[in-house]
């Protein structure tokens, strides 16, 4: 196609890079464009009328990836007059007008604080035949007030806060997302209920630091209260959250997890390093003893809890002894999974100018040793589940080999990936349905269940998947919270979310 025919709606495509925050922001971008009359382009359409890049500034080579993709798109745009390209997200917030200078065929640049401006900026750029660059320094409206086109019929992201008040030396997020802004509890619960009304079974509460939620209105126990309130929502079967910061983790949150039936016994809590000296250099305001103490309390309250983490290898100044301490913490913590990263400089962060930057070969060797250590532990932990019955929420896209193996895939309540044989139920199980099955094999990163499922429960989420419907939430136009006690509001966002 060239451009949309006169009178027909313009098509769009959103390309997302980065953390869960960016994925959820892309759902809002899609919701905004569809509210403005755009139609999502078919998967096979290589020439949509609008292409939106929602970028990340945290991942390695983020700049090269964006500009490489923009370069590939330039000849496509040249052949299709009227096509528009927009760049948003964290890299747009950081690079601003530099994007148009480096790639003058880009039509719109918008930041993390003004997603809602995109449809107007696209129209203005078309009218003026000139690039529109609009970057705000702070939020004008909370992103969750925007319409959202949800990608899943069974699981939904719900932002409880945006921004971060921490000053980790390796992280650029606070300068791009701003200081923490908390939503009112009533607004959050309203959005959760709206999703459940659409058939969603699982909700993940999102924040750069979810367990500091409440800092704006002065309630350090607000996050535990929010978890308990989610337990009172009929039809909500699973509640998850990401990511907490160890410095803000309270016993009240552990109690809320253990005592609220629909809160999953899974915890993603970034470690980053097991060395106290490195943690200090990172400005991570906890030490390894406190971290392991939290895990001990979690396991005492929930023996079946699956704990995952983030670890950075090769931070400036990290010694062999520091790295060995990280391995010691990994062995003590017995993680069910770990996201591991080789440190790389991020311009604009204090760590980028620190002394003691390590040679690539040293970082690579330590990284490979860390991977081997983590996988030895995760495999051993997974083998403990062979013969156990697991409840699986059937998913889409989790099993890349499902078509070849004839299996289906989903997540157990503890977050582990399960590939299962549908047996005689093949053809009747839909994404969003619930299956109980027995684990027959364990690998470091997944479980297999190759026997006949013990049970299959059809759900409204499965009905929606079968009908090709996606949940849509219109947004809750109640604005930002104010400082002080939370108002009695009508009962109702990482990567970079890894803090």
C-alpha positions as MATLAB code, in Angstrom:
seq = 'XXXXXXXXXXXXXXXXXXXXXXXXXXXXXXXXXXXXXXXXXXXXXXXXXXXXXXXXXXXXXXXXXXXXXXXXXXXXXXXXXXXXXXXXXXXXXXXXXXXXXXXXXXXXXXXXXXXXXXXXXXXXXXXXXXXXXXXXXXXXXXXXXXXXXXXXXXXXXXXXXXXXXXXXXXXXXXXXXXXXXXXXXXXXXXXXXXXXXXXXXXXXXXXXXXXXXXXXXXXXXXXXXXXXXXXXXXXXXXXXXXXXXXXXXXXXXXXXXXXXXXXXXXXXXXXXXXXXXXXXXXXXXXXXXXXXXXXXXXXXXXXXXXXXXXXXXXXXXXXXXXXXXXXXXXXXXXXXXXXXXXXXXXXXXXXXXXXXXXXXXXXXXXXXXXXXXXXXXXXXXXXXXXXXXXXXXXXXXXXXXXXXXXXXXXXXXXXXXXXXXXXXXXXXXXXXXXXXXXXXXXXXXXXXXXXXXXXXXXXXXXXXXXXXXXXXXXXXXXXXXXXXXXXXXXXXXXXXXXX';
ca = [
       0.000    0.000    0.000;
       1.079    3.632   -0.308;
      -1.114    5.739    1.921;
      -4.623    5.165    3.140;
      -7.206    5.664    0.436;
      -9.369    8.741    0.769;
     -11.968    8.130    3.457;
     -10.337    4.943    4.768;
      -8.648    4.891    8.181;
      -4.879    5.188    8.415;
      -3.037    2.123    9.693;
      -0.410    2.004   12.425;
       2.264   -0.265   13.864;
       4.031    0.051   17.248;
       7.515   -1.411   17.708;
       8.519   -1.768   21.352;
      11.917   -2.089   22.993;
      12.737   -2.405   26.692;
      11.009   -3.269   29.932;
       7.458   -3.975   31.097;
       6.867   -0.227   31.470;
       7.514    0.241   27.761;
       5.301   -2.708   26.841;
       2.460   -1.192   28.861;
       3.119    2.280   27.398;
       2.799    0.727   23.941;
      -0.647   -0.567   24.899;
      -1.556    3.036   25.682;
      -0.090    4.265   22.398;
      -2.246    1.724   20.546;
      -5.308    2.756   22.550;
      -4.727    6.434   21.766;
      -4.267    5.843   18.054;
      -7.365    3.665   17.796;
      -9.390    6.252   19.716;
      -8.170    8.773   17.125;
      -9.435    6.575   14.276;
      -6.300    4.652   13.286;
      -6.475    0.896   12.633;
      -3.748   -1.566   13.565;
      -1.877   -2.792   10.494;
      -1.914   -6.483    9.675;
       1.172   -8.428   10.760;
       2.208   -8.944    7.126;
       1.801   -5.248    6.241;
       5.306   -3.864    5.708;
       4.060   -0.375    4.823;
       1.710    0.952    7.522;
       0.783    4.619    7.385;
       2.314    5.264   10.815;
       5.206    3.449   12.522;
       5.834    4.279   16.182;
       9.098    3.290   17.858;
       8.713    3.088   21.651;
      12.337    3.116   22.744;
      14.531    2.102   25.655;
      17.647    3.959   26.833;
      18.707    1.339   29.358;
      19.553   -1.677   27.218;
      22.965   -1.980   25.555;
      23.259   -0.512   22.047;
      19.793    1.062   22.303;
      20.925    4.028   20.170;
      22.436    1.851   17.450;
      19.348   -0.324   17.316;
      16.990    2.630   16.910;
      18.998    4.443   14.265;
      19.647    1.199   12.403;
      15.898    0.508   12.232;
      15.176    4.102   11.231;
      17.742    3.753    8.443;
      16.069    0.603    7.143;
      12.705    2.377    7.145;
      13.872    5.435    5.193;
      13.647    3.893    1.692;
      10.269    2.388    2.603;
       8.984    5.836    3.518;
      10.473    7.366    0.357;
       8.403    4.928   -1.702;
       5.198    5.605    0.254;
       4.370    9.319    0.403;
       2.297   10.185    3.443;
       3.879    7.539    5.668;
       4.857    8.896    9.105;
       7.471    7.778   11.635;
       7.251    8.645   15.335;
       9.837    8.001   18.050;
       8.864    7.964   21.729;
       9.991    6.447   25.014;
      13.128    6.787   27.103;
      15.614    7.298   24.263;
      13.401   10.035   22.831;
      13.278   11.704   26.254;
      17.102   11.565   26.369;
      18.047   12.474   22.787;
      15.199   14.900   22.044;
      15.881   16.996   18.934;
      19.016   15.005   18.146;
      16.793   12.284   16.718;
      15.468   14.543   13.956;
      18.956   15.887   13.288;
      20.332   12.349   12.882;
      17.247   11.027   11.064;
      15.466   13.976    9.408;
      12.861   11.644    7.879;
      11.323   11.181   11.371;
       8.042   13.094   11.700;
       7.353   13.106   15.454;
       9.447   12.829   18.613;
       7.627   12.598   21.965;
       8.831   11.753   25.460;
       7.892    9.595   28.416;
       5.756   12.349   29.970;
       3.480   13.187   27.029;
       2.369    9.956   25.385;
      -1.125   11.442   25.135;
       0.111   14.099   22.683;
       0.977   11.601   19.944;
      -2.223   11.784   17.810;
      -2.141   15.601   17.813;
       1.565   15.688   16.988;
       1.049   13.297   14.063;
      -1.765   15.446   12.679;
       0.242   18.638   13.179;
       3.257   17.139   11.396;
       1.061   16.128    8.444;
      -0.520   19.562    8.257;
       2.752   21.492    8.551;
       4.841   18.962    6.584;
       7.514   19.419    9.241;
       8.812   17.386   12.150;
       7.173   17.913   15.547;
       9.344   17.462   18.655;
       7.605   17.757   22.032;
       9.346   16.677   25.240;
       7.895   17.556   28.640;
       9.949   17.640   31.836;
       7.178   16.249   34.038;
       3.845   14.469   33.761;
       0.809   16.500   32.808;
      -1.573   13.568   33.318;
      -0.913   10.126   34.792;
      -0.407    7.678   31.884;
      -3.140    5.362   33.162;
      -5.720    8.023   32.386;
      -5.113    7.265   28.712;
      -7.133    4.745   26.684;
      -5.411    1.371   26.440;
      -5.569   -1.435   23.897;
      -4.577   -4.512   25.905;
      -2.499   -7.159   24.178;
      -3.656  -10.080   26.330;
      -7.139  -11.390   27.102;
      -5.986  -13.058   30.324;
      -3.226  -10.905   31.884;
      -2.907   -7.154   32.281;
      -0.367   -4.585   33.451;
      -1.559   -1.934   35.936;
       0.774    0.942   36.791;
       0.663    1.977   40.444;
       3.421    4.574   40.101;
       5.803    6.085   37.581;
       9.276    7.465   38.105;
      11.870    6.679   40.758;
      13.402    8.482   43.737;
      16.525    6.301   43.915;
      19.945    7.362   42.610;
      21.589    4.096   41.499;
      24.804    5.048   39.725;
      24.255    2.651   36.795;
      20.689    3.741   36.043;
      19.406    6.554   33.844;
      15.715    5.902   34.530;
      15.111    8.647   37.154;
      16.333   11.331   34.746;
      14.053   10.014   31.991;
      10.952    8.982   33.946;
      11.217   11.627   36.680;
      10.544   11.463   40.406;
       8.070    8.928   41.722;
       4.410    9.744   41.221;
       1.885    7.492   42.958;
      -1.678    6.844   41.844;
      -4.505    6.918   44.332;
      -5.412    3.428   45.542;
      -9.012    3.880   44.379;
      -7.866    4.638   40.815;
      -5.685    1.534   40.731;
      -8.422   -0.746   42.029;
     -10.885    0.748   39.558;
      -8.569   -0.187   36.686;
      -8.072   -3.692   38.084;
     -11.855   -4.179   38.349;
     -12.316   -2.901   34.798;
      -9.841   -5.507   33.556;
     -11.525   -8.290   35.529;
     -14.876   -7.227   34.087;
     -13.314   -7.791   30.641;
     -12.341  -11.347   31.647;
      -8.713  -10.774   32.708;
      -7.581  -13.316   35.334;
      -4.097  -12.048   36.199;
      -2.857   -8.547   36.973;
       0.738   -7.389   37.433;
       1.167   -4.199   39.459;
       3.922   -2.111   37.860;
       6.294    0.487   39.239;
       9.962    1.372   39.058;
       9.924    0.589   42.791;
       6.540   -0.836   43.718;
       7.133   -1.196   47.436;
       7.922    2.480   47.898;
       4.338    3.069   46.761;
       2.679    5.506   49.149;
       5.665    7.835   49.495;
       3.646   10.715   48.046;
       0.806   10.408   50.504;
       2.886    9.388   53.506;
       1.851    5.751   54.033;
       4.773    3.308   54.075;
       2.327    0.400   54.376;
       0.302    1.429   51.313;
       1.634   -1.321   49.071;
       0.713   -4.119   51.476;
      -2.752   -2.588   51.818;
      -3.065   -2.494   48.024;
      -2.197   -6.191   47.748;
      -4.807   -7.060   50.353;
      -7.415   -4.916   48.572;
      -6.737   -6.821   45.343;
      -7.637   -9.966   47.290;
     -11.187   -8.666   47.675;
     -11.829   -8.400   43.920;
     -14.062  -11.241   42.739;
     -12.798  -12.940   39.603;
      -9.183  -11.803   40.024;
      -7.256  -15.068   40.292;
      -3.625  -13.982   40.219;
      -1.804  -10.851   41.407;
       1.863  -10.227   40.704;
       4.086   -7.168   41.065;
       7.411   -5.874   39.776;
       9.880   -4.621   40.785;
      10.461   -4.083   44.501;
      13.614   -2.548   45.968;
      15.153   -4.410   48.925;
      15.621   -1.182   50.911;
      11.856   -0.607   51.026;
      10.745   -4.195   51.562;
       8.641   -4.495   54.733;
       7.428   -7.465   56.739;
       3.904   -6.195   56.056;
       4.313   -6.916   52.341;
       5.484  -10.454   53.086;
       2.439  -10.966   55.319;
       0.123   -9.559   52.638;
       1.611  -11.945   50.056;
       1.223  -14.933   52.352;
      -2.275  -14.093   53.591;
      -3.958  -12.921   50.359;
      -5.024  -16.012   48.375;
      -4.809  -14.504   44.898;
      -1.357  -12.951   45.407;
       1.105  -15.327   43.737;
       4.014  -16.714   45.721;
       6.524  -15.300   43.287;
       8.914  -12.453   43.948;
      11.230  -10.670   41.536;
      13.709   -8.746   43.700;
      16.839   -7.329   42.023;
      20.126   -8.144   43.762;
      22.517   -6.486   41.258;
      25.607   -7.592   43.250;
      26.450   -9.767   46.236;
      29.393   -7.568   47.220;
      28.696   -4.884   49.801;
      31.486   -2.736   48.355;
      29.954   -2.897   44.877;
      26.457   -2.257   46.260;
      27.828    0.855   47.958;
      29.427    2.026   44.690;
      26.094    1.392   42.968;
      24.291    3.446   45.661;
      22.118    0.459   46.442;
      21.104    1.264   50.011;
      21.047   -2.315   51.344;
      23.700   -4.946   51.845;
      23.843   -8.663   51.090;
      22.906   -9.651   54.651;
      19.691   -7.636   54.497;
      18.882   -9.050   51.059;
      19.281  -12.644   52.200;
      17.319  -11.818   55.345;
      14.334  -10.754   53.239;
      14.507  -13.997   51.273;
      14.660  -15.989   54.504;
      11.512  -14.257   55.775;
       9.710  -14.783   52.455;
      10.488  -18.490   52.474;
       9.484  -18.834   56.126;
       6.061  -17.363   55.282;
       5.767  -19.048   51.840;
       7.970  -22.150   51.517;
       6.857  -22.602   47.909;
       7.864  -19.077   46.852;
       9.812  -18.757   43.594;
      12.293  -15.887   43.810;
      13.887  -14.318   40.739;
      16.406  -11.508   40.445;
      18.612   -9.217   38.337;
      22.406   -9.296   38.538;
      25.000   -7.007   36.939;
      28.491   -8.405   36.296;
      31.591   -6.256   35.809;
      30.511   -3.016   37.496;
      33.449   -0.558   37.636;
      35.893   -1.556   40.346;
      34.462   -5.063   40.827;
      37.269   -7.383   41.944;
      37.528  -11.149   41.733;
      36.648  -11.250   45.427;
      33.583   -9.064   44.842;
      32.416  -11.383   42.085;
      32.902  -14.451   44.294;
      30.636  -12.799   46.876;
      27.942  -12.481   44.211;
      28.240  -16.207   43.498;
      27.988  -16.877   47.257;
      24.708  -14.929   47.471;
      23.337  -16.713   44.389;
      24.079  -20.086   45.998;
      22.493  -19.013   49.279;
      19.394  -17.458   47.681;
      18.535  -20.439   45.448;
      16.875  -18.311   42.757;
      14.378  -19.948   40.408;
      15.587  -17.647   37.639;
      17.929  -14.692   37.172;
      18.226  -11.979   34.552;
      21.959  -11.462   34.171;
      23.651   -8.480   32.540;
      27.182   -7.488   31.646;
      27.799   -3.931   32.807;
      28.047   -1.451   29.955;
      28.394    2.297   30.124;
      25.249    4.395   29.929;
      26.043    8.012   29.024;
      24.617   10.336   31.635;
      25.045    7.943   34.571;
      27.665    8.423   37.329;
      29.017    4.908   36.758;
      30.007    5.787   33.184;
      32.792    8.060   34.457;
      33.963    5.921   37.389;
      37.492    4.608   37.611;
      38.049    0.872   37.341;
      36.172    0.150   34.100;
      36.859   -3.530   33.453;
      38.181   -5.148   30.264;
      35.549   -6.889   28.163;
      37.245  -10.285   28.446;
      37.209  -10.116   32.264;
      33.499   -9.255   32.316;
      32.720  -12.001   29.788;
      34.526  -14.668   31.804;
      32.713  -13.704   34.998;
      29.404  -13.569   33.142;
      29.844  -17.104   31.833;
      30.689  -18.357   35.323;
      27.605  -16.621   36.726;
      25.356  -18.172   34.064;
      26.742  -21.636   34.855;
      26.178  -21.120   38.590;
      22.630  -19.789   38.129;
      21.617  -22.598   35.769;
      22.981  -25.291   38.080;
      20.748  -23.904   40.844;
      17.632  -23.249   38.760;
      17.824  -26.748   37.297;
      18.125  -28.295   40.755;
      15.207  -26.196   42.047;
      13.049  -27.133   39.050;
      13.813  -30.854   39.461;
      12.216  -30.681   42.910;
       8.876  -30.093   41.152;
       8.899  -33.267   39.053;
       5.809  -35.255   40.071;
       4.070  -32.176   41.482;
       0.722  -30.860   40.223;
       0.836  -27.316   38.853;
      -1.907  -24.883   37.878;
      -1.134  -23.409   34.459;
      -2.649  -20.256   32.982;
      -2.433  -21.016   29.260;
      -0.549  -18.328   27.356;
       0.242  -17.148   23.832;
       3.806  -16.989   22.552;
       5.495  -18.519   25.598;
       6.460  -21.752   23.816;
       8.484  -21.066   20.689;
       8.664  -24.780   19.860;
       5.019  -25.591   20.641;
       3.992  -26.030   17.016;
       6.804  -28.514   16.415;
       6.398  -30.417   19.690;
       2.597  -30.389   19.788;
       2.623  -28.881   23.279;
       0.943  -25.785   24.702;
       2.537  -23.417   27.214;
       1.704  -21.174   30.120;
       2.783  -19.973   33.532;
       2.381  -21.735   36.851;
       1.234  -19.675   39.817;
       4.841  -19.219   40.911;
       5.720  -17.778   37.508;
       7.585  -20.781   36.133;
       7.173  -21.534   32.428;
       5.375  -24.856   31.795;
       5.125  -26.668   28.450;
       2.325  -29.255   28.582;
       0.720  -31.890   26.410;
      -2.986  -31.201   25.921;
      -3.653  -34.905   25.311;
      -7.282  -35.685   24.501;
      -8.130  -32.020   25.232;
      -6.175  -30.803   22.204;
      -8.243  -28.296   20.268;
     -10.432  -27.391   23.242;
      -7.893  -25.563   25.444;
      -7.618  -21.846   24.655;
      -5.190  -19.129   25.792;
      -6.592  -17.815   29.069;
      -7.963  -21.173   30.189;
      -6.705  -22.924   33.350;
      -5.141  -26.394   33.279;
      -3.926  -28.596   36.123;
      -1.192  -31.008   35.107;
       1.715  -33.011   36.556;
       5.344  -32.049   35.952;
       7.268  -34.875   34.254;
      10.575  -33.200   33.361;
      12.595  -30.172   34.473;
      15.110  -28.011   32.598;
      16.967  -24.941   33.919;
      14.439  -22.516   32.419;
      11.170  -24.469   32.124;
       9.096  -27.452   33.180;
       7.468  -30.082   30.960;
       4.210  -31.898   31.713;
       3.769  -34.657   29.150;
       0.887  -36.596   30.664;
      -2.851  -36.089   30.206;
      -3.972  -32.893   32.017;
      -5.793  -33.594   35.262;
      -8.346  -30.868   34.588;
      -9.252  -28.049   32.222;
     -11.331  -25.007   33.163;
     -12.745  -22.793   30.446;
     -12.662  -19.094   31.353;
     -14.046  -15.804   30.092;
     -10.496  -14.898   29.088;
     -10.425  -18.029   26.930;
     -13.778  -17.062   25.429;
     -12.355  -13.634   24.532;
      -9.242  -15.203   22.996;
     -11.386  -17.571   20.931;
     -13.487  -14.649   19.724;
     -10.419  -12.543   18.940;
     -11.326   -9.806   21.435;
      -8.751   -7.729   23.341;
      -9.633   -5.953   26.598;
      -9.781   -2.187   26.286;
      -9.796    0.223   29.185;
     -10.803    3.853   28.622;
      -8.637    5.385   31.356;
      -9.689    6.863   34.685;
      -9.721   10.648   34.388;
      -9.034   11.488   38.020;
      -5.621   13.125   37.666;
      -2.573   12.858   39.871;
      -2.702   12.283   43.635;
      -1.974   15.016   46.114;
       0.248   14.926   49.168;
      -1.471   13.942   52.392;
      -3.900   11.236   53.438;
      -5.426    9.450   50.433;
      -8.849   10.761   49.591;
     -11.882    8.503   49.733;
     -11.838    8.266   45.950;
     -14.394    6.288   43.991;
     -13.196    2.696   44.217;
     -11.232    2.041   41.077;
       3.247    0.907   34.220;
      10.627   -1.993   34.174;
      14.908   -3.541   31.835;
      14.383   -0.381   33.383;
      11.735   -1.539   35.870;
      14.412   -3.643   37.532;
      15.496   -1.794   40.645;
];
